[in-house]
């Protein structure tokens, strides 16, 4: 199964809806999307993970490398509405210590207004 990305621009940042698996094959596409949306000014990245069923270590690396770039610009990154399985991967890898994670997309997108 592949992955689809949809990007919505907002006043303070961007909402990226991810649908599908984030693995070795799809991680480069996600990396390219995140890089294309990185601006010169601080911004908020909200990643809607509602439809993500699986994330590999390569996907985690993409998120971590992007988080470092966003934080270097005083921005932030929120992982929203991840499934229990994806949350468990973030937690067991220790990545949940680095990312703001919300249970729903609505509370995360409030940061974009």
C-alpha positions as CSV (number, residue, x, y, z in Angstrom):
1,X,0.0,0.0,0.0
2,X,1.2,3.5,-0.8
3,X,0.7,6.9,0.8
4,X,-1.1,10.0,-0.1
5,X,-0.4,13.5,1.2
6,X,-2.7,16.5,1.2
7,X,-1.4,20.0,2.3
8,X,-3.6,22.8,3.7
9,X,-2.0,26.2,4.2
10,X,-3.1,28.2,7.3
11,X,-2.2,31.6,8.8
12,X,0.5,30.2,11.1
13,X,1.6,27.1,9.4
14,X,0.5,24.0,7.5
15,X,-1.7,21.0,8.0
16,X,-0.5,17.8,6.3
17,X,-2.9,14.9,6.0
18,X,-1.1,11.6,5.6
19,X,-3.0,8.6,4.3
20,X,-1.3,5.2,4.2
21,X,1.9,3.6,5.4
22,X,5.1,5.6,6.1
23,X,7.8,3.1,5.3
24,X,11.1,2.9,3.3
25,X,9.3,3.3,0.0
26,X,7.1,6.3,1.0
27,X,9.4,8.2,3.4
28,X,11.2,10.0,0.7
29,X,7.9,11.4,-0.6
30,X,7.0,12.6,2.9
31,X,10.5,14.2,3.3
32,X,10.1,16.0,0.0
33,X,6.7,17.3,1.1
34,X,7.9,18.5,4.5
35,X,10.9,20.2,2.9
36,X,8.8,22.0,0.3
37,X,6.6,23.4,3.0
38,X,9.4,24.7,5.2
39,X,9.4,28.5,5.1
40,X,11.9,31.1,6.3
41,X,9.7,32.2,9.1
42,X,8.7,30.2,12.2
43,X,5.6,28.1,11.6
44,X,3.5,25.3,13.0
45,X,3.4,21.9,11.2
46,X,0.4,19.8,12.1
47,X,0.7,16.2,10.8
48,X,-2.7,14.5,10.7
49,X,-2.0,10.8,11.2
50,X,-5.6,9.6,11.4
51,X,-5.2,7.4,8.3
52,X,-1.6,6.1,9.0
53,X,-1.7,2.4,9.8
54,X,2.1,1.8,10.0
55,X,5.3,3.8,10.4
56,X,8.8,2.4,10.0
57,X,12.1,3.6,11.5
58,X,12.7,5.4,8.2
59,X,9.4,7.3,8.7
60,X,10.5,8.2,12.3
61,X,13.8,9.5,11.0
62,X,12.0,11.8,8.5
63,X,9.9,13.3,11.2
64,X,12.9,13.8,13.6
65,X,15.1,15.4,10.9
66,X,12.3,17.8,10.0
67,X,11.6,18.6,13.6
68,X,15.2,19.7,14.1
69,X,14.9,22.0,11.1
70,X,11.5,23.4,12.3
71,X,12.8,24.0,15.8
72,X,15.9,25.7,14.5
73,X,13.5,28.3,13.0
74,X,11.5,28.5,16.4
75,X,8.6,26.6,14.9
76,X,6.8,23.6,16.2
77,X,5.5,20.2,14.9
78,X,2.4,18.4,16.2
79,X,1.6,14.8,15.5
80,X,-2.2,14.6,15.6
81,X,-4.7,11.7,15.9
82,X,-2.2,8.8,15.5
83,X,-3.6,5.3,16.0
84,X,-2.7,3.3,19.1
85,X,-0.2,1.3,17.0
86,X,1.6,4.4,15.7
87,X,1.5,6.0,19.1
88,X,3.1,2.9,20.5
89,X,5.9,3.1,18.0
90,X,6.5,6.8,18.9
91,X,6.5,5.9,22.6
92,X,8.6,2.8,22.4
93,X,11.2,4.5,20.3
94,X,11.3,7.5,22.7
95,X,10.2,9.9,20.0
96,X,7.1,10.8,22.0
97,X,9.5,12.8,24.2
98,X,10.4,15.1,21.3
99,X,7.1,15.6,19.6
100,X,3.9,17.3,20.8
101,X,1.2,14.7,20.2
102,X,-2.6,15.2,20.4
103,X,-5.4,12.7,20.3
104,X,-7.4,14.7,17.8
105,X,-6.8,16.9,14.8
106,X,-9.1,19.8,16.0
107,X,-7.0,20.7,19.0
108,X,-3.8,20.6,16.9
109,X,-5.2,22.8,14.1
110,X,-6.2,25.4,16.7
111,X,-2.5,26.3,16.8
112,X,-2.7,27.2,13.1
113,X,-5.3,30.0,13.4
